[in-house]
Amino acid sequence: MSDVKAWQQLLQMITGTWVSRAIYVAAKLRIADLLADGPRRAEELAAEAGVAPGPLYRVLRTLVCVGVFARQADGRFSLNPLAEPLRS
């Protein structure tokens, strides 16, 4: 059982790096500020931030998985309480 635990710890360390980079990208692009007026699609956010929509969508999905942003049933992204400190 300790092997499984070690594997889980290692995976958490690896994904922790991904999450911290995704948070950095969202902060740098001011995504939380762009979502302050309500939910928006990744394509809209990418256009305003001046980046490609595909990679931004993947960053947003990553941050949804850890609770920073939320994803609506219609595919739009919105703020969660964890995103509030990212607002300017």
Sequence and secondary structure as in RCSB ss.txt:
>XXXX:A:sequence
MSDVKAWQQLLQMITGTWVSRAIYVAAKLRIADLLADGPRRAEELAAEAGVAPGPLYRVLRTLVCVGVFARQADG
RFSLNPLAEPLRS
>XXXX:A:secstr
 HHHHHHHHHHHHHHHHHHHHHHHHHHHTTHHHHTTTS B HHHHHHHHTS HHHHHHHHHHHHHTTSEEE TTS
 EEE GGGGGG  
